[in-house]
Amino acid sequence: MTEFLNGFVFGIYPYIALTVLVLGSVIRYDREPYTWRSGSSQLLRRKQLVAGSLLFHLGVLAIFGGHVVGLLTPIWVWDLLGVSHGAKQMVAIILGGVAGIAGIVGATLLIHRRFFDARIRASSSFADNMIIVILWVQLALGLGTISISLQHLDGYEMVKFMSWAQGIFTFNPDAASYVADANLIFKAHITLGLTIFVLFPFTRLVHMLSVPIRYFWRPGYQIVRTKRRNPAE
């Protein structure tokens, strides 16, 4: 039973989560384009929103980028660059820890603001409240893995997760076996992360796909014309 559960959660569920993420996002954008936003309550407790949002977004974006680079970069690339597994793990612990603390402090401020201000709470949907709490738990689990990682500074524990993640994207049927003996907190962290992918298209998280990166290369100056009244009128 344990082997079957491990095979399903870490061998099949990732494909279910990624499929729901992609198809759900496309369908929502096509059918409900006007809901493709984060929703705004910035007129209420603005200072707390700015502080919480800044810390949360910086932390989460740094963690996400670190996970993508750290897990999906082939192991041979790190070896070619001369980066040992131990050094890579120590960098991940330090940078991930800093980003995780920033993210969870920001999430805590946002949760406090959303749940303890009656006006904001009244205008918040169940999905809004649910997803920020889930993200807080995910950040807490991520920080909780640091104490385990510190016990395996040779870096080979991290190689397991790299092999698993890369195995998923290369359709390795034995990918789940790489994390079969991983610590429970790592398994919970991965499982909740996959679940966030499933929830992504149905929550305010979709606004992450609408980051206005085109502003980086648009012309620096824009011509704005005002409609002038005809003096003869």
N, C-alpha and C positions, 0 to 999 in steps of 0.2 A: 504493500500500500504506500509506504514512504517513497519507494523508488518511482511508483506511478505518479504520485503527487509532485515529486521533484521534476519528473519529466514533463508533466503538464505545465506547471507554473513557469519553469525556466526553459522549456523547449517548444511549447505550443502557445502559451499565453502571450509571449512577446510578439508573435505574428498577428494574433487577434488584436492586441493593443495598437500596433502600428497600422493595421488595416482600418480600424475604427478611427484612428487619428487622421489618416489621410482622407478616406472616403467621407467621414463625418464632417470634416472641415470644408471639403469641396461642396457637399450637398448643402450645408448651412449657408455658405457664401452665395450659392446659386439661388436658394429658395428664400432665405431670410437675410438679405444683405444689410438691412437697416438695424439688425440686432448685432452686427459685427462691430462691436465696440466694447469698451470696458465699463461704460457707465460712469457718470461723474457726480461726486458730492462735494466738490472742492470748495463750495461756498460755506460749508460747515466745518468748523475746527480745521481751518486750512493749514496752520502751522504744524499741527500733529500729522496731518496728511502728507505734507511735503517731506518732513523728516522721516516718517515711516516709509513712505513710498521710495524715497531716494536710497535709504539703506537696504530696503528689501530688494529693489530692482538691481542695484549694483551687486549685492550678494548673490542673488539667484543667477544673474547673467554670468558672473564670474564662475560660479559652480557649474553651470550648464556647459560653458565653454571648456572648462577644465575636464569635465567628464567626457565630452566629445573627443577632445585631443588625447586625453590620457587613456581612454578605453579603446578608441578606434584606430589610433596610430599603430601600425604593425610593429610587433616587438623587434623585428630585425632593423627597423629604422632607428629605434633607440640605441640598439647595439652598434649600429653604424656610426651614430653620433657620439658614441663613447659614454652614454648616460647609463649608469648602472641601475639595476632594479631598486636597490636600496636608496640611492640618491633620488630617483624619481618618486619613490614612495614618501620620502621625507619632505620633498617639495610639495607634494600633494597634501600631506598632513598640515603643513604650515599654511600654505595659501588657501587650502580648502577650509581650514579651521578659522582663519580670519574672515573669509567670505561667508562662512556659515554663521559665525557670530553676528556679522553685520546683517545678514538676511533674517535671522531669527529675532534680533532686536527690532528690525523694521516690521516684521510680521506681527510681533507682539504689540507694537504701537498701533498698527492698522486694526488688529483684532479688538484692542481696547476701545479704539475710536468707534468701531462699527457696532460693538455690542453694548457699550456703556453710554452712548449718546442716543437718547430716545428718538430724536428726529432722523438720525442716520439709520438706526435700527428699523424704523418704520418704513423707510424707503429702500431697504435692502431685501433682496430675494433670498430664498433658501439656498440657491446655488452660489450666490455671492458669499454667504456666511460659511457654507460647507467647504468651498475650495480654499479659502484663506486658512481655515483650521487644518485642513488636510496638508497644505503646504507647510504650515508650522510644524506639524508632526513629522513630515518628511525631512525638514531641516534638523529637527531634534534627533531623528534616527541617524542622519548623516554625521552629526557631531558625536553621537554615541559610538560610531564606528572607530573614532580616533583612538580611543583607549585600547581597542583590540589591535588596530594597526601598529601601535607603538610596541606591541609584543612580538611583531613580525617585521623587524626593520630590514631583513634581508631582501624584502620586496617580492618574494616569490608568492606570497598570498595575493598580492595585487595582480600578478601574472594570471592567476586563475580567472579573475574577473575580466581581464583583457581578452583572454582566450575565449571566454564565454560570449562576450559582446561581439567580438569579431566572428565567432562561430555562428552567431545568429544571422549576421549580415552576409555570410558566405554559405548559408544554408547547410551548416554542418549538423547532421542528425544527432551527433553525440555532444552538442554544445552544452546541454543541461548537466552532463556528467562533470564538467569542470567546477561547478559550484555545489556539487552534491554534499560535500563535507564542510562547506563554509559555515561560519558562525551564524546563529539565528538572526542576529541584528542586521547582518549584511543581507540575508535573504528577505527580511521584512522591508529593508530599505529598497531593494530592487523591486519587490512585488508592489509596494506602494507607488514607486516611480512609474511602473507599467500601468497601474490603475489610473494615475494622473493623465497618462496618454489617452486612456479610454474616455475619461471625463472631459478632456481638453475641448473637443468640438461643441460641447453642450454648456460651456461656462464662459465667463468673461476672459478666460485665458486666450481666446482666439485673437485678441487684439495684438498679441505678440507677433503674429504673422503679418501685421500691417505696419510694422515699424517703417517710418518714412525715410528710408535710406536714400531715396532719390534726391533728397535735399543736399546730399554731400556733393553731387556733381551738377546740380542745376546752376545756371548763370548767377553770378553774385548779385547782379542788379536786376530789378524787375521794374518795368514801366507801368505805372498806375495812372490811369486817366480818370479825371472827374468829368461828369457831365455838366457843361456850362450852359447856363440859360442864354438864350438869344436876346441881346439888348432890345431888339425891336418888339419883343413880346410884351 
